Amino acid sequence: MVNDGNTGFVLPRGATGFFQPKEGPLPRIDLSAFRTALYAAARVAAGKMGAVEEQAYPRTFHTATVVGCAGESTVLCHAHHPWIAFAQTRQDRCGDEFLAPPPWAHVFTDSGFVVLSSELLSTPLAGVDTSVLGPGEWYQIRYYGVATLGGVLFNAWD
């Protein structure tokens, strides 16, 4: 889909985790910056940081947990862009299972990340500028039946 001016979110190169070798490697999020933000978030949540799982092929995101007074929150961090999302549980593929950011999510924004709302993540792909996606990416999207922004960003396609 080409941006016709009515879309709100622009998918940059690397959003799906796929790339063409001739274009060079994708950017990488500094895992230590994510960990630092997690520690800060845990302090604000009056809790502690749980396990951190670094992105590994074919997943496009790191996962971690923050355990606070309100319970455990699963934090997803895109491996190539500074996007943060929240999910009920750790999983390899996300569709519409995203949660609203907790009150302490501002810590990630303060640390240079972009916290994505559950509403934004559930945006149908028709409402997203997908003009940079290549044929291989569209093949994966169609093969896995992904229909939302969140499903494209936080995936484990092989």
N, C-alpha and C positions, 0 to 999 in steps of 0.2 A: 504494500500500500504506500502511496506517495502522500506526503503531507499536503492536504488541501486547505490548510489554514484553520481547520476546525479541530485539530488534535492538540492535546495538552502536553503530552509527554513525548520527548524525542529519544528514541533508542539510539545511543551512540555505538560505534564500532566496539565489539567485545561484549555487548549486553547479553548475548546468548551463550557466550563461552566459546563459540566457534570462530575461527579465523582462517584466512588464506596465508600460508607460509610466505608467499611473495610480498605480503603486506607487513611482515614483521610480527614479532610477538605482541600479545595483548598487554596492556598496562596491568600492574599488580598492586593490590592494596597491601600496605605495610601491616603485617600481622601484629607487630608489636604495638602499633597505634591502636588497633582494634582491642588488644588486650588491655592497654592503658585505659581506654574508654570503658571497658567492661569493669575494671577495678573501681573507677570513679562512679559508674552507675551502681555498682553493688554498695558502695558507701552511702550514696544518696538514698538507695532503697532500704537502708538499714539492714543489709544482709551480707551475703558473700557471693563471690564469683564461683560458679561451678566449673564443670569440665569444658575445655575448649577443644574443638576438633577442627584441625586445619583442612582446608579444601583439598580434595583429592579427586583425580579423574574418576568418573565423569562429572562429578558435582561442580556447580559453578559458585559455590558459596562456602564460607566458614560457618560453623555453628558453635554456640556457647549457651550456657545457662547462667542466670542470675537468680539467686534464691533470696527473697526478701520477706518482709512481714506478710505480704499478700500472696505468698506462694512462689513457685518456680516459674520463670519466664524463659522461653527459648528465643535466643537472639540469632538472627541470620545476618551475615555480612557478605555482600557480593564480593567475589574474589578479584574483580577487575575494575569495579567502580565503587565509590564510597557510599553505597546504599545499605541501609539497615532496615530489616523487617522483623516482625515478631510472629511466632507461630505457636500453636498449642503444644506440639511435640517436635522432636528432631526427626526429619524424614528426608529422603533423597529428592523427592519431587514435591513441589508445592503447586496447588491449583488455586483453590479459593479458601484455603484453610488459614489465612492470615488473621492475626488479631490486631485490635487497635493498640497503638503504642501505649505503654504504661506511663504514669505521671513522671517518672524519672528518665524517660527517653530523651529529654532535652540535653542530657549529658553527652549523647552521641553528636548532636548538632553542635554543641559547644566545642567538641573535639574535631570538627571538620567533616563529619559524616552527614548524610542526608537521610533522615528518617522518613520512610514511606508509609503512608496511612493504609489501612486495610481497604479503604474505599478506592484509593488510587490503584492498588495492586489488583483489585477485582475489575479494573477497567477492561472492557472488551478490546481486542486488538484493533478493531475498527476505529477506536478513539485514540490511537497511538500512532505517532509518526514512525513507520517501519521502513522508510525509504532506503536505509543503509543495509537492510538485511539481504543476504545473497540467496541464491537458489538452494544451497545446502542447508541453510538455516530454515528456509521455508519448508523444505522436505521434512526436517525434524519436527517442526511445529505441526505440520499436517499429520505426520506419522503418529505422533503422540497425542494428537487431538487437543493441543493447547489452544485456549481461546482467550486468555487474559494476560495482562501485563505481568502479573506476579508469576504466572506459569512460565513465561519466557525468561524472566530474570533469574528465578530460583529453580533450577532444573538439574537433572542428572541424565541427560541424553547420552546415548552411546552410539 
